[in-house]
Each structure stands twice: as structure tokens, then as C-alpha cells.
Amino acid sequence: MVGVIIRRRPAGAARQEAVPTVPTVLAVLVVLAATACAGTPSTPQGLTTTSTQKSSAGSPLAVAAVRDIGVVQHPDGPIGDGGKTAVLGDSVLWAFGDTFLPRKAADGWSMRSNTGGWAKAADPFVVRQSLEGGTDMPLPLVEYDATEAQHNTSKQAGDRDALWPVAVVATGTGTGTDTAAIFTLSLQIRPSGWTRRGVAVATISAGEPAATRTPDLVFSATEPEFDEGAVRVRPGDGTGQVTDGDWIYVFACEQTHAPDECRLAKVETGRVTERAAYTFFTGAGWSSQVADAGWVPGSAKNMSIGWNPHLHRWLAVYSKPLADQVMARTAERLEGPWTEPVTLFTGLPATDSNDYVAVWHPELGSPDGTQLRITYNRPLGNFRGEIRTVEVTLR
């Protein structure tokens, strides 16, 4: 099993960088059964939860039980942090961030800025990876472009260009869902700090070892970073989002703009890689001009979003900044307003720093929306960590 290196980000940086170490023994797997009881949820030792809360709009969002399932398994080789997913047919695509390798790869790197893998839909938390021939060295999920590759000739972790997968969404046409788009942040990491290059969009089909990215960045460094909380909306899909076509919605968020931290864009699913096809929510309507993008009321950075049929609302899950709590908000529409946050649970305590990058995986929970599968990244100290999976049962 592989730990996760947690690196403190420089002041003003976009997010923490986390990369896995060489294989090491992690904490003992905690798998404790939890069942709902009258009035209070059943909670495993070390996990805490809020039993009853309601959103400011009165929509019931209450936790009946929390069950720690254990760590995301990766028997082939190391994984990074993050852990975004999309279900493509009977397979689950996983996308991870920076990944340290056990030794130098054939290309001279001792790390990957991103990796990925596939799991079976019937066993979604055991990830199998594409490897450098005959080794335990995972290959990149999204490759560098020419500019990024040129800077990376030094092979230095602290002076490089990185590609971090931020959101993954299924894009298959018709009734199929055998392709996905990966919204990927291109980042310049330098000794003096971190700078965004922009957002790339890569596409992948079920079972492929690597994604194919656009030759150009879809969003530049001077534009908002539209790469978070991507969801697909189609007519008749049962969501509360009224739509006249097949769309992907994606957020650009800044924690410095609290309490309304995100702006919202949408694009026809078949044109997700085309910058000119995106339009932007102004607060009252939609504009083709990114400068017109307004702030979505009640939105929060690092949300993972999906439609929840049990609540009959959109549900957004995210990690509370600099804390171990996993939070949730709801909204009738993606444009908001989003409710005040509700604490779903408090993760197992980290040895240093805090838990981070909570991800809700809507397709991996129960179809009726009462059982949520959520992963979060847990630092274990000495530059080790793990991605844990928790099942949250709603009342």
C-alpha cells in the first residue's frame, strides 16, 4: 500500500500538493459496521457526525449512519491524492494527482503529476493501473503538452509544470456512457511559488490506458479556472435542472471570494473541448462572455456535485478547509442559491495537517440516493497518507 506525501502550499497557492511515497505499511484498516438507531446515527469510533440538520431552505438533510469502509486499494502500484471518478459502462475510471514512484521510470522521472486506473463497477474501490512494462510504475493518465514537457526536462519536483485532474464527467453519446472528459489544471510549480497556466480538457474511452487531451488549453491563465464540480444534465434525467439539450456544467471557484466562492459555465457535452462553445452564468441568465460570469450564491470551493433523488435536490460535498469535517450543501438548481453547510461527518484524525479533498461518488452509492459513498484524503505523518472511503446513510 502507498502513502500520500502532503506538501504545504506556499502562500497564495491554489491548493495543497499531495503525492504518494514508495510503498509503506499504512494504518490498520478500519471497517466498522454502523446501523441507524432511533434519534441518533450509529458512528464508528474516531468518526463523528451531525445527526439532524436542515438546510436554510428547509430541505431535509439528516445523517442516519456513518460507516468507514476502509482505504482505496491499489495492488498494482502507487496512487496519488484526489481520487475523482466516472462510471463508464461496467468500469469505473479513477483520476489521481501527483504520484511518487518507487524509483526512476524509463523517462527519468521519479514521479508523475497525475495517474489513473480502472476498477470494476461491482468492486469500485480496488483500482488497477496501466503500468510501465513489467514494473509497478504507473503511467500518466494525461500527458504533458509541448510547453509543459519543455520545462520538465530538469525532472525536479519543486520546479516543474504539473497536470492535476480536478473533475471527471461521463460524456457518452446516446444511451452509452463509455467516454469521459477530464478537466485538468495545468500548473507551474516553481521555487518561488505556484502559477496557473490554465485548464486543459482530456477525453478517454472505457478501458484505455491514457486520455487524449486538447492541443491547446481550453481556459487560459487570465480566465477563471473552470475545472470543478463538473456534472452532466440531459432532458428527462430526473434532475430539477430544466434543460433544452445535453449539457455539462462546471464551476470555477476561489476561496478568497467567500461566502459565494464559485462561478458557473456550461457547454454542450459534444463540444466540451471547444472554448468557444462555453457560456457563463451571469446571475440572471447566460452570456458567451466570460467577463460576465457572476458568483453563484452559497457555492463553495472543491465541491463534488450530483443529483440526489432522495433529497430531490442537487447535493454538493466537500472538505471544510483546514479541518477534518466533510460538509454538504444542497440546491434546487446548479445556479443556486446553495444552502448553508451541513456537517456529514468528521473524518478519522490526521497525524499532521488535516483531512482534505472529500469526494462524493454519486454513481457508486445506492440508486435511491439514501447511501452516499464518499472518499477523503487522510495524512498519516512522515509524508504518508491514504484515501479512505466512508458510507453515509441519509434519513
C-alpha positions, 0 to 999 in steps of 0.5 A, spaced: 500 500 500 502 507 498 502 513 502 500 520 500 506 525 501 502 532 503 506 538 501 504 545 504 502 550 499 506 556 499 502 562 500 497 564 495 497 557 492 491 554 489 491 548 493 495 543 497 500 538 493 499 531 495 503 525 492 504 518 494 511 515 497 514 508 495 510 503 498 509 503 506 505 499 511 499 504 512 494 504 518 490 498 520 484 498 516 478 500 519 471 497 517 466 498 522 459 496 521 454 502 523 446 501 523 441 507 524 438 507 531 432 511 533 434 519 534 441 518 533 446 515 527 450 509 529 458 512 528 464 508 528 469 510 533 474 516 531 468 518 526 463 523 528 457 526 525 451 531 525 445 527 526 439 532 524 440 538 520 436 542 515 438 546 510 436 554 510 431 552 505 428 547 509 430 541 505 431 535 509 438 533 510 439 528 516 445 523 517 442 516 519 449 512 519 456 513 518 460 507 516 468 507 514 469 502 509 476 502 509 482 505 504 482 505 496 486 499 494 491 499 489 495 492 488 498 494 482 502 500 484 502 507 487 496 512 487 496 519 488 491 524 492 484 526 489 481 520 487 475 523 482 471 518 478 466 516 472 462 510 471 463 508 464 459 502 462 461 496 467 468 500 469 469 505 473 475 510 471 479 513 477 483 520 476 489 521 481 494 527 482 501 527 483 504 520 484 511 518 487 514 512 484 518 507 487 524 509 483 526 512 476 521 510 470 524 509 463 523 517 462 527 519 468 522 521 472 521 519 479 514 521 479 508 523 475 503 529 476 497 525 475 495 517 474 489 513 473 486 506 473 480 502 472 476 498 477 470 494 476 463 497 477 461 491 482 468 492 486 469 500 485 474 501 490 480 496 488 483 500 482 488 497 477 493 501 473 496 501 466 503 500 468 510 501 465 512 494 462 513 489 467 514 494 473 509 497 478 510 504 475 504 507 473 503 511 467 500 518 466 493 518 465 494 525 461 500 527 458 504 533 458 503 538 452 509 541 448 510 547 453 509 543 459 514 537 457 519 543 455 520 545 462 520 538 465 526 536 462 530 538 469 525 532 472 525 536 479 519 536 483 519 543 486 520 546 479 516 543 474 509 544 470 504 539 473 497 536 470 492 535 476 485 532 474 480 536 478 473 533 475 471 527 471 464 527 467 461 521 463 460 524 456 457 518 452 453 519 446 446 516 446 444 511 451 452 509 452 456 512 457 463 509 455 467 516 454 469 521 459 472 528 459 477 530 464 478 537 466 485 538 468 489 544 471 495 545 468 500 548 473 507 551 474 510 549 480 516 553 481 521 555 487 518 561 488 511 559 488 505 556 484 502 559 477 496 557 473 497 556 466 490 554 465 485 548 464 486 543 459 480 538 457 482 530 456 477 525 453 478 517 454 474 511 452 472 505 457 478 501 458 484 505 455 490 506 458 491 514 457 486 520 455 487 524 449 487 531 451 486 538 447 492 541 443 491 547 446 488 549 453 481 550 453 481 556 459 487 560 459 491 563 465 487 570 465 480 566 465 477 563 471 479 556 472 473 552 470 475 545 472 470 543 478 464 540 480 463 538 473 456 534 472 452 532 466 444 534 465 440 531 459 432 532 458 428 527 462 434 525 467 430 526 473 434 532 475 430 539 477 435 542 472 430 544 466 434 543 460 433 544 452 439 539 450 445 535 453 449 539 457 455 539 462 456 544 467 462 546 471 464 551 476 470 555 477 471 557 484 476 561 489 476 561 496 478 568 497 471 570 494 467 567 500 461 566 502 459 565 494 466 562 492 464 559 485 462 561 478 458 557 473 459 555 465 456 550 461 457 547 454 454 542 450 457 535 452 459 534 444 463 540 444 466 540 451 473 541 448 471 547 444 472 554 448 468 557 444 462 553 445 462 555 453 457 560 456 457 563 463 452 564 468 451 571 469 446 571 475 440 572 471 441 568 465 447 566 460 452 570 456 458 567 451 462 572 455 466 570 460 467 577 463 460 576 465 460 570 469 457 572 476 458 568 483 453 563 484 450 564 491 452 559 497 457 555 492 463 553 495 470 551 493 472 543 491 465 541 491 463 534 488 456 535 485 450 530 483 443 529 483 440 526 489 433 523 488 432 522 495 433 529 497 430 531 490 435 536 490 442 537 487 447 535 493 454 538 493 460 535 498 466 537 500 472 538 505 471 544 510 478 547 509 483 546 514 479 541 518 477 534 518 469 535 517 466 533 510 460 538 509 454 538 504 450 543 501 444 542 497 440 546 491 434 546 487 438 548 481 446 548 479 445 556 479 443 556 486 442 559 491 446 553 495 444 552 502 448 553 508 453 547 510 451 541 513 456 537 517 456 529 514 461 527 518 468 528 521 473 524 518 478 519 522 484 524 525 490 526 521 497 525 524 499 532 521 495 537 517 488 535 516 483 531 512 482 534 505 479 533 498 472 529 500 469 526 494 462 524 493 461 518 488 454 519 486 454 513 481 457 508 486 452 509 492 445 506 492 440 508 486 435 511 491 440 516 493 439 514 501 447 511 501 452 516 499 459 513 498 464 518 499 472 518 499 477 523 503 484 524 503 487 522 510 495 524 512 498 519 516 505 523 518 512 522 515 509 524 508 504 518 508 497 518 507 491 514 504 484 515 501 479 512 505 472 511 503 466 512 508 458 510 507 453 515 509 446 513 510 441 519 509 434 519 513 
